[in-house]
């Protein structure tokens, strides 16, 4: 059998796969990092070292052009140019 890892590894930077409602994989290779937003309509996404937002269909709705962003809360999101 495989022994459990003795190191503490974070899953934050681990590669994650996403699937649609039909259990088909969604290609996210063009994004460096996606922050899943449980209760928000939009997800922060990192692309080319800048941040923007995706909708739940993984379509860019706000292009990655910001140094920093926060998740949408009550219809608003913090962005730093």
Backbone as JSON Lines, residues from 0, in Angstrom:
{"i":0,"aa":"X","n":[0.81,-1.19,0.0],"ca":[0.0,0.0,0.0],"c":[0.85,1.25,0.0]}
{"i":1,"aa":"X","n":[0.19,2.34,-0.16],"ca":[0.86,3.65,-0.16],"c":[0.78,4.23,1.24]}
{"i":2,"aa":"X","n":[1.92,4.66,1.74],"ca":[1.95,5.27,3.06],"c":[1.51,6.72,2.97]}
{"i":3,"aa":"X","n":[0.83,7.23,3.99],"ca":[0.44,8.65,3.97],"c":[1.68,9.55,4.0]}
{"i":4,"aa":"X","n":[1.54,10.71,3.41],"ca":[2.64,11.68,3.38],"c":[2.94,12.18,4.78]}
{"i":5,"aa":"X","n":[4.21,12.34,5.08],"ca":[4.59,12.86,6.39],"c":[4.81,14.36,6.35]}
{"i":6,"aa":"X","n":[4.68,14.96,5.16],"ca":[4.83,16.42,5.06],"c":[3.46,17.06,5.01]}
{"i":7,"aa":"X","n":[3.4,18.27,5.48],"ca":[2.15,19.03,5.41],"c":[2.14,19.81,4.12]}
{"i":8,"aa":"X","n":[1.3,19.41,3.18],"ca":[1.22,20.08,1.89],"c":[-0.1,20.81,1.77]}
{"i":9,"aa":"X","n":[-0.04,22.02,1.28],"ca":[-1.25,22.81,1.08],"c":[-1.86,22.47,-0.27]}
{"i":10,"aa":"X","n":[-3.17,22.41,-0.31],"ca":[-3.89,22.19,-1.57],"c":[-4.19,23.49,-2.28]}
{"i":11,"aa":"X","n":[-3.81,24.62,-1.68],"ca":[-4.11,25.93,-2.26],"c":[-3.57,26.05,-3.67]}
{"i":12,"aa":"X","n":[-2.32,25.67,-3.88],"ca":[-1.7,25.83,-5.19],"c":[-1.74,24.56,-6.04]}
{"i":13,"aa":"X","n":[-2.41,23.53,-5.55],"ca":[-2.5,22.27,-6.3],"c":[-3.39,22.45,-7.53]}
{"i":14,"aa":"X","n":[-3.08,21.71,-8.59],"ca":[-3.91,21.73,-9.81],"c":[-5.28,21.17,-9.47]}
{"i":15,"aa":"X","n":[-6.31,21.88,-9.9],"ca":[-7.69,21.45,-9.64],"c":[-8.41,21.25,-10.96]}
{"i":16,"aa":"X","n":[-9.28,20.27,-11.0],"ca":[-10.09,20.02,-12.19],"c":[-11.52,20.46,-11.91]}
{"i":17,"aa":"X","n":[-12.19,20.96,-12.94],"ca":[-13.56,21.41,-12.83],"c":[-14.4,20.66,-13.85]}
{"i":18,"aa":"X","n":[-15.66,20.38,-13.5],"ca":[-16.57,19.65,-14.37],"c":[-17.89,20.39,-14.46]}
{"i":19,"aa":"X","n":[-18.57,20.28,-15.62],"ca":[-19.88,20.9,-15.76],"c":[-20.96,19.96,-15.22]}
{"i":20,"aa":"X","n":[-22.22,20.35,-15.35],"ca":[-23.33,19.57,-14.81],"c":[-23.47,18.2,-15.48]}
{"i":21,"aa":"X","n":[-22.89,18.04,-16.67],"ca":[-22.93,16.75,-17.38],"c":[-21.68,15.92,-17.09]}
{"i":22,"aa":"X","n":[-20.91,16.31,-16.08],"ca":[-19.68,15.61,-15.66],"c":[-18.61,15.6,-16.75]}
{"i":23,"aa":"X","n":[-18.62,16.64,-17.6],"ca":[-17.61,16.79,-18.63],"c":[-16.55,17.76,-18.11]}
{"i":24,"aa":"X","n":[-15.27,17.45,-18.32],"ca":[-14.22,18.35,-17.82],"c":[-14.26,19.71,-18.52]}
{"i":25,"aa":"X","n":[-13.96,20.74,-17.75],"ca":[-13.89,22.11,-18.28],"c":[-12.42,22.45,-18.42]}
{"i":26,"aa":"X","n":[-12.02,22.93,-19.59],"ca":[-10.63,23.29,-19.83],"c":[-10.33,24.62,-19.13]}
{"i":27,"aa":"X","n":[-9.48,24.58,-18.13],"ca":[-9.09,25.79,-17.4],"c":[-7.58,26.05,-17.52]}
{"i":28,"aa":"X","n":[-6.95,25.44,-18.53],"ca":[-5.49,25.55,-18.67],"c":[-5.01,26.97,-18.94]}
{"i":29,"aa":"X","n":[-5.89,27.84,-19.45],"ca":[-5.48,29.22,-19.74],"c":[-5.44,30.1,-18.49]}
{"i":30,"aa":"X","n":[-5.87,29.56,-17.35],"ca":[-5.89,30.32,-16.1],"c":[-4.81,29.81,-15.16]}
{"i":31,"aa":"X","n":[-4.15,30.72,-14.45],"ca":[-3.14,30.34,-13.47],"c":[-3.8,29.86,-12.19]}
{"i":32,"aa":"X","n":[-4.91,30.49,-11.81],"ca":[-5.52,30.21,-10.53],"c":[-6.97,30.67,-10.55]}
{"i":33,"aa":"X","n":[-7.85,29.87,-9.99],"ca":[-9.27,30.22,-9.87],"c":[-9.66,30.11,-8.41]}
{"i":34,"aa":"X","n":[-10.32,31.14,-7.89],"ca":[-10.83,31.1,-6.52],"c":[-12.31,30.76,-6.6]}
{"i":35,"aa":"X","n":[-12.66,29.59,-6.11],"ca":[-14.07,29.18,-6.15],"c":[-14.87,30.05,-5.19]}
{"i":36,"aa":"X","n":[-15.96,30.59,-5.66],"ca":[-16.82,31.45,-4.85],"c":[-18.16,30.76,-4.65]}
{"i":37,"aa":"X","n":[-18.35,30.16,-3.49],"ca":[-19.56,29.38,-3.22],"c":[-20.85,30.16,-3.39]}
{"i":38,"aa":"X","n":[-20.92,31.32,-2.8],"ca":[-22.17,32.06,-2.77],"c":[-22.19,33.27,-3.69]}
{"i":39,"aa":"X","n":[-21.18,33.4,-4.51],"ca":[-21.09,34.53,-5.43],"c":[-21.33,34.05,-6.85]}
{"i":40,"aa":"X","n":[-21.81,34.95,-7.68],"ca":[-22.05,34.63,-9.08],"c":[-20.73,34.61,-9.85]}
{"i":41,"aa":"X","n":[-19.73,35.34,-9.37],"ca":[-18.46,35.49,-10.09],"c":[-17.29,34.94,-9.28]}
{"i":42,"aa":"X","n":[-16.33,34.34,-9.98],"ca":[-15.15,33.77,-9.35],"c":[-13.91,34.54,-9.76]}
{"i":43,"aa":"X","n":[-13.08,34.98,-8.81],"ca":[-11.8,35.59,-9.17],"c":[-10.93,34.59,-9.92]}
{"i":44,"aa":"X","n":[-10.22,35.08,-10.95],"ca":[-9.35,34.23,-11.76],"c":[-8.05,34.96,-12.03]}
{"i":45,"aa":"X","n":[-6.94,34.22,-11.96],"ca":[-5.63,34.8,-12.27],"c":[-5.2,34.3,-13.64]}
{"i":46,"aa":"X","n":[-4.82,35.27,-14.48],"ca":[-4.4,34.96,-15.85],"c":[-3.3,35.94,-16.22]}
{"i":47,"aa":"X","n":[-2.15,35.42,-16.63],"ca":[-1.0,36.27,-16.99],"c":[-0.61,37.22,-15.85]}
{"i":48,"aa":"X","n":[-0.62,36.7,-14.63],"ca":[-0.24,37.44,-13.41],"c":[-1.15,38.62,-13.08]}
{"i":49,"aa":"X","n":[-2.33,38.67,-13.65],"ca":[-3.34,39.68,-13.31],"c":[-4.63,38.98,-12.93]}
{"i":50,"aa":"X","n":[-5.52,39.69,-12.26],"ca":[-6.78,39.12,-11.77],"c":[-7.99,39.7,-12.5]}
{"i":51,"aa":"X","n":[-9.0,38.87,-12.7],"ca":[-10.27,39.26,-13.27],"c":[-11.35,38.36,-12.68]}
{"i":52,"aa":"X","n":[-12.47,38.19,-13.4],"ca":[-13.57,37.38,-12.87],"c":[-14.19,36.51,-13.95]}
{"i":53,"aa":"X","n":[-14.56,35.3,-13.54],"ca":[-15.29,34.35,-14.38],"c":[-16.71,34.23,-13.86]}
{"i":54,"aa":"X","n":[-17.65,33.87,-14.76],"ca":[-18.98,33.51,-14.29],"c":[-19.0,32.01,-14.0]}
{"i":55,"aa":"X","n":[-20.14,31.49,-13.59],"ca":[-20.23,30.06,-13.22],"c":[-20.07,29.13,-14.42]}
{"i":56,"aa":"X","n":[-20.11,29.68,-15.64],"ca":[-19.87,28.89,-16.85],"c":[-18.4,28.97,-17.28]}
{"i":57,"aa":"X","n":[-17.56,29.55,-16.42],"ca":[-16.12,29.7,-16.66],"c":[-15.83,30.59,-17.87]}
{"i":58,"aa":"X","n":[-16.68,31.59,-18.08],"ca":[-16.46,32.59,-19.12],"c":[-15.96,33.86,-18.46]}
{"i":59,"aa":"X","n":[-14.97,34.5,-19.08],"ca":[-14.44,35.77,-18.56],"c":[-15.53,36.83,-18.65]}
{"i":60,"aa":"X","n":[-15.85,37.44,-17.52],"ca":[-16.83,38.53,-17.55],"c":[-16.17,39.87,-17.23]}
{"i":61,"aa":"X","n":[-15.07,39.83,-16.49],"ca":[-14.24,41.01,-16.27],"c":[-12.81,40.57,-16.57]}
{"i":62,"aa":"X","n":[-12.2,41.11,-17.63],"ca":[-10.87,40.66,-18.03],"c":[-9.83,40.77,-16.92]}
{"i":63,"aa":"X","n":[-8.86,39.89,-16.94],"ca":[-7.77,39.9,-15.95],"c":[-6.87,41.1,-16.21]}
{"i":64,"aa":"X","n":[-7.08,42.15,-15.41],"ca":[-6.34,43.4,-15.59],"c":[-5.96,44.07,-14.27]}
{"i":65,"aa":"X","n":[-6.22,43.39,-13.14],"ca":[-6.01,44.01,-11.84],"c":[-4.89,43.31,-11.07]}
{"i":66,"aa":"X","n":[-4.19,44.09,-10.21],"ca":[-3.14,43.52,-9.37],"c":[-3.72,42.62,-8.28]}
{"i":67,"aa":"X","n":[-4.9,42.99,-7.77],"ca":[-5.52,42.25,-6.67],"c":[-7.03,42.42,-6.75]}
{"i":68,"aa":"X","n":[-7.76,41.38,-6.39],"ca":[-9.22,41.45,-6.3],"c":[-9.68,40.66,-5.1]}
{"i":69,"aa":"X","n":[-10.88,40.95,-4.65],"ca":[-11.55,40.18,-3.59],"c":[-12.84,39.63,-4.18]}
{"i":70,"aa":"X","n":[-13.41,38.63,-3.53],"ca":[-14.67,38.04,-3.99],"c":[-15.79,39.08,-3.92]}
{"i":71,"aa":"X","n":[-16.79,38.91,-4.81],"ca":[-17.97,39.76,-4.77],"c":[-18.75,39.48,-3.49]}
{"i":72,"aa":"X","n":[-19.19,40.55,-2.84],"ca":[-20.04,40.47,-1.66],"c":[-21.12,41.52,-1.8]}
{"i":73,"aa":"X","n":[-22.37,41.09,-1.75],"ca":[-23.51,41.99,-1.88],"c":[-23.42,42.82,-3.16]}
{"i":74,"aa":"X","n":[-22.95,42.21,-4.24],"ca":[-22.91,42.85,-5.54],"c":[-21.69,43.72,-5.82]}
{"i":75,"aa":"X","n":[-20.75,43.79,-4.87],"ca":[-19.57,44.62,-5.05],"c":[-18.3,43.79,-4.85]}
{"i":76,"aa":"X","n":[-17.22,44.2,-5.51],"ca":[-15.93,43.56,-5.33],"c":[-14.84,44.62,-5.26]}
{"i":77,"aa":"X","n":[-13.87,44.41,-4.39],"ca":[-12.71,45.26,-4.29],"c":[-11.73,44.88,-5.39]}
{"i":78,"aa":"X","n":[-11.19,45.87,-6.11],"ca":[-10.14,45.62,-7.1],"c":[-9.05,46.68,-6.9]}
{"i":79,"aa":"X","n":[-7.8,46.27,-7.13],"ca":[-6.66,47.17,-7.03],"c":[-5.98,47.21,-8.38]}
{"i":80,"aa":"X","n":[-5.91,48.4,-8.96],"ca":[-5.31,48.57,-10.29],"c":[-3.81,48.57,-10.23]}
